[in-house]
Amino acid sequence: MILRYSSASGKEFEQYSNLKTFGNARGQTAAHVLIHPTESIVNFLKGKEKPFAKNSTVTVQNKLYVAITRARYSVAFIVDDKYFARDLWQPPKEDYFFKIL
């Protein structure tokens, strides 16, 4: 399932049949979910102090909650931002497990 905030966003994904808006996905689940975030959601993911506009904070947060909780196994965000290139999760090196045993 690919989720976008509204039908006005994520136009480049309209070719996919499993594209839905955050609101249209309410009540549905999928094994894996890709989320196309708005700028304010990207700022939230970056850890900005006040990522959401004051008048839309609750709405955006509620929609983001709905989007994230559609996944049974995994959620990923589709971002084109160099900030995240350095923060990608990497599995620990093999010798890490031997050190903790």
N, C-alpha and C positions, 0 to 999 in steps of 0.2 A: 504494500500500500504506500502510495506517495501522497503526502499531505501538504497543503499550502494554506496560508492564512485565509485568503479569500479568492474568488474567481478572477480578481484583478491582478493577483500575484502569481508567480510561477508559470507564466504563459508558455515558457519553453518546454514544459512537461505535458502539454495538452495532448500529445500524441499517445500517451500511455492510458490504457483503459482503467487502470487502478488508481487514477488521480482523483483525489477528493479534497474538499475544503475541510478545515478543522471541524467546523460545525456539522457538515454532512457526514462526518465519520463517527459522530457520537453514537454509542451503542454497538459499534462494530469492532472487531478485532482482526489482527493479522499476525502472522508469525514474526515478520520483520517490517519495520516502518521507516521510511525515509521522510524527513521533514525539511521542507523549504522554508526557512525562517524569514521573518521580517527583519528590518534593520534593528529594531528595538530588541528582538529576541537574540540576534547576534551580539548586541551589546551586553545583554544579560549573560550569555555564554562566556563573554570575555571578562565578566566580573565587574563591569562598570557599576559605580555607586548608585546611580539613578537611571537605569536603562530604559524605563518606560515613561511615556508622557504622562503627566499628572492626571489628566482627564480620562486616560484609557487603561490605567494600570490594572484594575481588576479584570476588565474584559480580556485584555491580552493574556494575562496570567491564567485565567480560567480556560481560554482556548488552547493555550500551550499545554496545560494539564491534560485536557481532553486528547490532544494530539499524542503526547508522550504515552499516555495510558492505553492507547489502542494496541500497542505491541505486546505480544506474549513473550518474545524472546529477546529482540534487540531493536534499538532505536539509533538512527544515525541522522545527522544534520548535514544538508547539502549547503556547503559554504565555499565561496571563492574569496578567501581572505588569508593573506600571508600570516596573519597572527596565529592561526591554528596549525600551520605547517610545523611549528616547533613543539606543539603540545600533543602530538599524536601519541596514543598509548603504544607502548612497545612491550612485548612479553619480556620478563626478566631473563637474563642469560642463564644457561643451564647450571653453571656452578653456583648460582644464587640458592637453589634448592638444597644443595649439599651443605651450604653454610648454616642454614636454619635447622637442619636435622640434628 
